[in-house]
Each structure stands twice: as C-alpha cells, then as structure tokens.
Amino acid sequence: MQRGGSSTRTESMKIELAPNYRNWMLLLLPTTLGVGTAALWLISLGWPLSVDEEGLTLRDHRRVGWGSIRKIGVSRCYLDGHVSQIRIHHETGVANIRIDRLQDGQDVARIILAMFEHVNRLRRAQRRRQERPYGGEPGADRASRTAAAARSFLAETECAPAQVDTWTRELAMLRRTLTAYPEKISDSVKFASEGI
C-alpha cells in the first residue's frame, strides 16, 4: 500500500464466516428459493471482513478506523462468560456482530477489544498532554507552568512504563499474529498459545 510517497505494508487478518453459518446459507438456498440465503448474507454485511493495525474492514467493504470507534458494547454468555455479541459504535453507525457466526470469533473479539482499549489509552494521554500547558496558576509565568505540567505528568505516569511495556508487547504479539495469519486464522490453538 502506498502512502505519501513512501511504501508501508499493513498486515491484515482475514475473518471468515463460521462453517455452520455458511452451511445454513447453502441449506436455505434451495428451500427458500434464495430468499433465506440473501437474508443471511445481508445480515453479515455489517460484520468484519478483515482487521489490521489501522482498523476494521466490514463485509460491505466500508472501512472503520480505530479512531472512529466511540464505544464497544459486549454481551457475554452467563454460563461460561465467553463473548456472544459485540456492538461497535463508530462514526457512520453501529455494527452488531454475532461472534459465534465468525470463524475463531472469540479470538477476533479479543483482538478488537484490545486494539480499542489501546486507542482509548492513546486518546486519554493525548488529551492530558493538550490540557496540561493551560492548567497553570493564574499569573504564573510560562516556565513555571511548564515545569508544573512536567512534574504533574511525571507523577501521574510513575507506573506508566509498565503499562507502556504491556501495550508494546500486546502490539508486537498482534503484529506477529497478523503476519503469521495473513489470510485467516486456521489454528486457534496456536493462536491462543501466542498469548493474545
């Protein structure tokens, strides 16, 4: 992919529909004269087709960047706590995704939630940095306000190196996973053993 004269390559993980969902689509084709298959296909258009470091590509080929996602709602199963559905609220609408309808859906949900949390941490840190220079005492000069902002930032981020290190490891594991599975996740046991 070319951007601004320099070439950068973003690895993406292709997300496929679960085999049982595809089987239902095939089964409904002759019995409903294609109407049931078309309905299932239309339902799946709002689900992710691929995920990468920049965002999601939905099955209708709309691009949803991590920065455009405002919140994610998660529904869990009461019996074992696994994620059953996620609702991604983004700038252009809401994507309701049934996780059990996606192949390796629990892994996909974990990646989406981890990337969303990472982007939120970056947003909060950026907001704090933008607010600090203006938060000084009235009448204080610029140098003392800057020094106070620096002390405040260092006090708040005293334990931040561990958090930064954790997110650096998470992103490195995500890059390794996306590189290892450029087309799709085919071995969920290997995926789970990589620690994501």
CYANA upper distance limits for C-alpha pairs under 8 A (distance plus 0.5 A):
  1 MET  CA      7 SER  CA      6.70
  1 MET  CA      8 THR  CA      6.42
  1 MET  CA      9 ARG  CA      6.22
  1 MET  CA     10 THR  CA      8.00
  2 GLN  CA      6 SER  CA      6.72
  2 GLN  CA      7 SER  CA      5.22
  2 GLN  CA      8 THR  CA      6.79
  3 ARG  CA      7 SER  CA      6.60
  3 ARG  CA      8 THR  CA      7.53
 10 THR  CA     52 ASP  CA      7.47
 10 THR  CA     53 GLU  CA      7.70
 11 GLU  CA     52 ASP  CA      6.72
 11 GLU  CA     53 GLU  CA      8.26
 11 GLU  CA    175 ARG  CA      8.02
 11 GLU  CA    178 LEU  CA      6.21
 11 GLU  CA    179 THR  CA      6.52
 11 GLU  CA    182 PRO  CA      6.96
 12 SER  CA     50 SER  CA      6.72
 12 SER  CA     51 VAL  CA      6.01
 12 SER  CA     52 ASP  CA      4.94
 12 SER  CA     53 GLU  CA      8.13
 12 SER  CA    178 LEU  CA      6.26
 12 SER  CA    179 THR  CA      8.24
 12 SER  CA    182 PRO  CA      6.39
 12 SER  CA    183 GLU  CA      8.19
 13 MET  CA     50 SER  CA      5.81
 13 MET  CA     51 VAL  CA      5.82
 13 MET  CA     52 ASP  CA      6.81
 13 MET  CA    178 LEU  CA      5.91
 13 MET  CA    181 TYR  CA      6.65
 13 MET  CA    182 PRO  CA      5.75
 13 MET  CA    183 GLU  CA      6.40
 13 MET  CA    184 LYS  CA      6.20
 13 MET  CA    185 ILE  CA      7.89
 14 LYS  CA     49 LEU  CA      6.50
 14 LYS  CA     50 SER  CA      4.81
 14 LYS  CA     51 VAL  CA      7.25
 14 LYS  CA    182 PRO  CA      7.31
 14 LYS  CA    183 GLU  CA      5.56
 14 LYS  CA    184 LYS  CA      5.15
 14 LYS  CA    185 ILE  CA      8.03
 15 ILE  CA     48 PRO  CA      7.17
 15 ILE  CA     49 LEU  CA      5.58
 15 ILE  CA     50 SER  CA      5.72
 15 ILE  CA     51 VAL  CA      8.06
 15 ILE  CA    102 LEU  CA      7.64
 15 ILE  CA    103 GLN  CA      7.42
 15 ILE  CA    108 VAL  CA      8.31
 15 ILE  CA    184 LYS  CA      6.43
 15 ILE  CA    185 ILE  CA      8.00
 16 GLU  CA     49 LEU  CA      7.32
 16 GLU  CA    102 LEU  CA      6.56
 16 GLU  CA    103 GLN  CA      6.05
 16 GLU  CA    184 LYS  CA      7.61
 17 LEU  CA     21 TYR  CA      7.04
 17 LEU  CA     22 ARG  CA      7.12
 17 LEU  CA    101 ARG  CA      6.54
 17 LEU  CA    102 LEU  CA      4.94
 17 LEU  CA    103 GLN  CA      5.84
 18 ALA  CA     22 ARG  CA      6.97
 18 ALA  CA    100 ASP  CA      7.79
 18 ALA  CA    101 ARG  CA      5.70
 18 ALA  CA    102 LEU  CA      5.03
 18 ALA  CA    103 GLN  CA      4.62
 18 ALA  CA    104 ASP  CA      8.19
 19 PRO  CA     23 ASN  CA      6.59
 19 PRO  CA    103 GLN  CA      7.63
 20 ASN  CA     24 TRP  CA      6.73
 20 ASN  CA    101 ARG  CA      8.28
 21 TYR  CA     25 MET  CA      6.89
 21 TYR  CA    101 ARG  CA      6.47
 22 ARG  CA     26 LEU  CA      6.86
 23 ASN  CA     27 LEU  CA      6.52
 24 TRP  CA     28 LEU  CA      6.53
 24 TRP  CA     37 THR  CA      8.30
 25 MET  CA     29 LEU  CA      6.82
 25 MET  CA     36 GLY  CA      7.67
 25 MET  CA     37 THR  CA      5.19
 25 MET  CA     40 LEU  CA      7.10
 25 MET  CA     41 TRP  CA      8.23
 26 LEU  CA     30 PRO  CA      8.29
 26 LEU  CA     37 THR  CA      7.46
 27 LEU  CA     31 THR  CA      7.50
 28 LEU  CA     32 THR  CA      6.07
 28 LEU  CA     33 LEU  CA      8.06
 28 LEU  CA     34 GLY  CA      7.16
 28 LEU  CA     35 VAL  CA      8.30
 28 LEU  CA     36 GLY  CA      5.92
 28 LEU  CA     37 THR  CA      6.09
 29 LEU  CA     33 LEU  CA      6.10
 29 LEU  CA     34 GLY  CA      4.84
 29 LEU  CA     35 VAL  CA      7.73
 29 LEU  CA     36 GLY  CA      7.12
 29 LEU  CA     37 THR  CA      5.94
 30 PRO  CA     34 GLY  CA      6.92
 32 THR  CA     36 GLY  CA      6.14
 32 THR  CA     37 THR  CA      8.31
 34 GLY  CA     38 ALA  CA      6.54
 35 VAL  CA     39 ALA  CA      6.67
 36 GLY  CA     40 LEU  CA      6.77
 37 THR  CA     41 TRP  CA      6.60
 38 ALA  CA     42 LEU  CA      6.57
 39 ALA  CA     43 ILE  CA      6.73
 40 LEU  CA     44 SER  CA      6.83
 41 TRP  CA     45 LEU  CA      7.07
 44 SER  CA     59 ARG  CA      7.52
 45 LEU  CA     58 LEU  CA      7.26
 45 LEU  CA     59 ARG  CA      5.18
 45 LEU  CA     60 ASP  CA      5.53
 46 GLY  CA     58 LEU  CA      6.28
 46 GLY  CA     59 ARG  CA      6.57
 46 GLY  CA     60 ASP  CA      7.13
 46 GLY  CA     95 ALA  CA      5.96
 46 GLY  CA     96 ASN  CA      7.49
 46 GLY  CA     97 ILE  CA      7.83
 47 TRP  CA     58 LEU  CA      5.93
 47 TRP  CA     59 ARG  CA      6.32
 47 TRP  CA     95 ALA  CA      7.15
 47 TRP  CA     96 ASN  CA      7.70
 47 TRP  CA     97 ILE  CA      6.07
 48 PRO  CA     56 LEU  CA      6.78
 48 PRO  CA     57 THR  CA      6.21
 48 PRO  CA     58 LEU  CA      4.63
 48 PRO  CA     59 ARG  CA      6.18
 49 LEU  CA     56 LEU  CA      7.99
 49 LEU  CA     57 THR  CA      6.02
 49 LEU  CA     58 LEU  CA      5.51
 49 LEU  CA     59 ARG  CA      5.34
 49 LEU  CA     61 HIS  CA      8.31
 50 SER  CA     56 LEU  CA      6.41
 50 SER  CA     57 THR  CA      5.76
 50 SER  CA     58 LEU  CA      7.53
 51 VAL  CA     55 GLY  CA      6.46
 51 VAL  CA     56 LEU  CA      5.08
 51 VAL  CA     57 THR  CA      6.87
 51 VAL  CA    112 ILE  CA      8.48
 52 ASP  CA     56 LEU  CA      7.01
 52 ASP  CA    178 LEU  CA      7.83
 53 GLU  CA    115 MET  CA      8.33
 53 GLU  CA    175 ARG  CA      8.39
 54 GLU  CA     65 GLY  CA      6.28
 54 GLU  CA     66 TRP  CA      6.70
 55 GLY  CA     63 ARG  CA      7.75
 55 GLY  CA     64 VAL  CA      6.14
 55 GLY  CA     65 GLY  CA      4.58
 55 GLY  CA     66 TRP  CA      5.28
 56 LEU  CA     63 ARG  CA      6.47
 56 LEU  CA     64 VAL  CA      5.61
 56 LEU  CA     65 GLY  CA      6.72
 56 LEU  CA     66 TRP  CA      7.99
 57 THR  CA     61 HIS  CA      6.30
 57 THR  CA     62 ARG  CA      6.28
 57 THR  CA     63 ARG  CA      5.13
 57 THR  CA     64 VAL  CA      6.68
 58 LEU  CA     62 ARG  CA      5.85
 58 LEU  CA     63 ARG  CA      6.91
 58 LEU  CA     64 VAL  CA      8.00
 64 VAL  CA     68 SER  CA      7.01
 64 VAL  CA     69 ILE  CA      7.83
 64 VAL  CA     90 HIS  CA      7.75
 65 GLY  CA     69 ILE  CA      7.42
 66 TRP  CA    115 MET  CA      7.92
 66 TRP  CA    116 PHE  CA      6.91
 66 TRP  CA    119 VAL  CA      7.22
 67 GLY  CA    119 VAL  CA      7.37
 68 SER  CA     90 HIS  CA      5.90
 68 SER  CA     91 GLU  CA      6.07
 69 ILE  CA     88 ILE  CA      7.33
 69 ILE  CA     89 HIS  CA      6.31
 69 ILE  CA     90 HIS  CA      4.63
 69 ILE  CA     91 GLU  CA      7.15
 69 ILE  CA    116 PHE  CA      8.13
 70 ARG  CA     88 ILE  CA      8.43
 70 ARG  CA     89 HIS  CA      6.18
 70 ARG  CA     90 HIS  CA      6.00
 70 ARG  CA     91 GLU  CA      7.94
 71 LYS  CA     88 ILE  CA      6.84
 71 LYS  CA     89 HIS  CA      5.82
 71 LYS  CA     90 HIS  CA      7.79
 72 ILE  CA     86 ILE  CA      7.17
 72 ILE  CA     87 ARG  CA      5.95
 72 ILE  CA     88 ILE  CA      5.12
 72 ILE  CA     89 HIS  CA      6.49
 72 ILE  CA    113 LEU  CA      8.33
 73 GLY  CA     86 ILE  CA      6.00
 73 GLY  CA     87 ARG  CA      5.34
 73 GLY  CA     88 ILE  CA      7.08
 74 VAL  CA     83 VAL  CA      7.35
 74 VAL  CA     84 SER  CA      8.29
 74 VAL  CA     85 GLN  CA      6.51
 74 VAL  CA     86 ILE  CA      5.07
 74 VAL  CA     87 ARG  CA      6.99
 75 SER  CA     83 VAL  CA      6.43
 75 SER  CA     84 SER  CA      6.16
 75 SER  CA     85 GLN  CA      5.58
 75 SER  CA     86 ILE  CA      6.68
 76 ARG  CA     81 GLY  CA      5.90
 76 ARG  CA     82 HIS  CA      5.96
 76 ARG  CA     83 VAL  CA      4.88
 76 ARG  CA     84 SER  CA      5.70
 76 ARG  CA     85 GLN  CA      7.51
 77 CYS  CA     81 GLY  CA      5.39
 77 CYS  CA     82 HIS  CA      6.05
 77 CYS  CA     83 VAL  CA      6.86
 77 CYS  CA     84 SER  CA      6.55
 82 HIS  CA    106 GLN  CA      7.87
 83 VAL  CA     99 ILE  CA      7.44
 83 VAL  CA    106 GLN  CA      7.11
 83 VAL  CA    109 ALA  CA      7.86
 84 SER  CA     98 ARG  CA      6.68
 84 SER  CA     99 ILE  CA      5.88
 84 SER  CA    100 ASP  CA      6.92
 85 GLN  CA     96 ASN  CA      7.68
 85 GLN  CA     97 ILE  CA      6.08
 85 GLN  CA     98 ARG  CA      5.07
 85 GLN  CA     99 ILE  CA      5.84
 85 GLN  CA    100 ASP  CA      8.42
 86 ILE  CA     96 ASN  CA      6.56
 86 ILE  CA     97 ILE  CA      5.85
 86 ILE  CA     98 ARG  CA      7.29
 86 ILE  CA     99 ILE  CA      7.75
 86 ILE  CA    109 ALA  CA      8.12
 87 ARG  CA     94 VAL  CA      7.01
 87 ARG  CA     95 ALA  CA      6.08
 87 ARG  CA     96 ASN  CA      5.03
 87 ARG  CA     97 ILE  CA      6.72
 88 ILE  CA     94 VAL  CA      5.97
 88 ILE  CA     95 ALA  CA      5.55
 88 ILE  CA     96 ASN  CA      7.06
 88 ILE  CA     97 ILE  CA      8.50
 89 HIS  CA     93 GLY  CA      6.61
 89 HIS  CA     94 VAL  CA      5.01
 89 HIS  CA     95 ALA  CA      7.14
 90 HIS  CA     94 VAL  CA      6.54
 90 HIS  CA     95 ALA  CA      8.47
 98 ARG  CA    102 LEU  CA      7.84
 99 ILE  CA    105 GLY  CA      5.30
 99 ILE  CA    106 GLN  CA      7.17
 99 ILE  CA    109 ALA  CA      7.66
100 ASP  CA    105 GLY  CA      6.37
100 ASP  CA    106 GLN  CA      8.41
101 ARG  CA    105 GLY  CA      7.75
104 ASP  CA    108 VAL  CA      7.01
104 ASP  CA    185 ILE  CA      7.57
104 ASP  CA    188 SER  CA      7.15
105 GLY  CA    109 ALA  CA      6.59
106 GLN  CA    110 ARG  CA      6.69
107 ASP  CA    111 ILE  CA      6.80
107 ASP  CA    188 SER  CA      8.25
107 ASP  CA    191 PHE  CA      8.41
107 ASP  CA    192 ALA  CA      8.41
107 ASP  CA    196 ILE  CA      8.48
108 VAL  CA    112 ILE  CA      6.73
109 ALA  CA    113 LEU  CA      6.59
110 ARG  CA    114 ALA  CA      6.55
110 ARG  CA    196 ILE  CA      8.09
111 ILE  CA    115 MET  CA      6.60
111 ILE  CA    174 LEU  CA      8.19
111 ILE  CA    196 ILE  CA      8.01
112 ILE  CA    116 PHE  CA      6.62
113 LEU  CA    117 GLU  CA      6.63
114 ALA  CA    118 HIS  CA      6.69
115 MET  CA    119 VAL  CA      6.73
116 PHE  CA    120 ASN  CA      6.71
117 GLU  CA    121 ARG  CA      6.77
118 HIS  CA    122 LEU  CA      6.91
118 HIS  CA    167 TRP  CA      7.54
119 VAL  CA    123 ARG  CA      6.70
120 ASN  CA    124 ARG  CA      6.69
121 ARG  CA    125 ALA  CA      6.69
122 LEU  CA    126 GLN  CA      6.59
123 ARG  CA    127 ARG  CA      6.67
124 ARG  CA    128 ARG  CA      6.73
125 ALA  CA    129 ARG  CA      6.73
126 GLN  CA    130 GLN  CA      6.74
127 ARG  CA    131 GLU  CA      6.67
128 ARG  CA    132 ARG  CA      6.61
129 ARG  CA    133 PRO  CA      8.06
131 GLU  CA    135 GLY  CA      6.93
132 ARG  CA    136 GLY  CA      8.08
132 ARG  CA    149 ALA  CA      6.02
133 PRO  CA    145 ARG  CA      7.11
133 PRO  CA    146 THR  CA      6.67
133 PRO  CA    149 ALA  CA      6.81
134 TYR  CA    145 ARG  CA      8.36
135 GLY  CA    145 ARG  CA      8.06
135 GLY  CA    149 ALA  CA      8.20
136 GLY  CA    140 ALA  CA      7.36
136 GLY  CA    145 ARG  CA      5.35
136 GLY  CA    146 THR  CA      8.44
136 GLY  CA    148 ALA  CA      7.73
136 GLY  CA    149 ALA  CA      8.00
137 GLU  CA    145 ARG  CA      7.65
140 ALA  CA    144 SER  CA      6.90
140 ALA  CA    145 ARG  CA      6.98
141 ASP  CA    145 ARG  CA      6.85
142 ARG  CA    146 THR  CA      6.59
143 ALA  CA    147 ALA  CA      6.65
144 SER  CA    148 ALA  CA      6.54
145 ARG  CA    149 ALA  CA      6.56
146 THR  CA    150 ALA  CA      6.65
147 ALA  CA    151 ARG  CA      6.71
148 ALA  CA    152 SER  CA      6.57
149 ALA  CA    153 PHE  CA      6.56
150 ALA  CA    154 LEU  CA      6.65
151 ARG  CA    155 ALA  CA      6.58
152 SER  CA    156 GLU  CA      6.68
153 PHE  CA    157 THR  CA      6.58
154 LEU  CA    158 GLU  CA      6.40
156 GLU  CA    160 ALA  CA      8.34
157 THR  CA    161 PRO  CA      7.91
159 CYS  CA    163 GLN  CA      7.64
160 ALA  CA    164 VAL  CA      6.45
161 PRO  CA    165 ASP  CA      6.39
162 ALA  CA    166 THR  CA      6.61
163 GLN  CA    167 TRP  CA      6.81
164 VAL  CA    168 THR  CA      6.55
165 ASP  CA    169 ARG  CA      6.69
166 THR  CA    170 GLU  CA      6.69
167 TRP  CA    171 LEU  CA      6.55
168 THR  CA    172 ALA  CA      6.61
169 ARG  CA    173 MET  CA      6.63
170 GLU  CA    174 LEU  CA      6.66
170 GLU  CA    196 ILE  CA      7.63
171 LEU  CA    175 ARG  CA      6.63
172 ALA  CA    176 ARG  CA      6.71
173 MET  CA    177 THR  CA      6.57
173 MET  CA    194 GLU  CA      7.80
173 MET  CA    195 GLY  CA      8.00
173 MET  CA    196 ILE  CA      7.13
174 LEU  CA    178 LEU  CA      6.56
174 LEU  CA    196 ILE  CA      7.63
175 ARG  CA    179 THR  CA      6.56
176 ARG  CA    180 ALA  CA      6.52
177 THR  CA    181 TYR  CA      6.56
177 THR  CA    191 PHE  CA      7.79
177 THR  CA    194 GLU  CA      8.41
178 LEU  CA    182 PRO  CA      6.24
181 TYR  CA    185 ILE  CA      6.07
181 TYR  CA    186 SER  CA      8.18
185 ILE  CA    191 PHE  CA      8.14
187 ASP  CA    191 PHE  CA      6.87
188 SER  CA    192 ALA  CA      6.53
189 VAL  CA    193 SER  CA      6.69
190 LYS  CA    194 GLU  CA      6.96
191 PHE  CA    195 GLY  CA      7.88
191 PHE  CA    196 ILE  CA      7.72
192 ALA  CA    196 ILE  CA      6.78
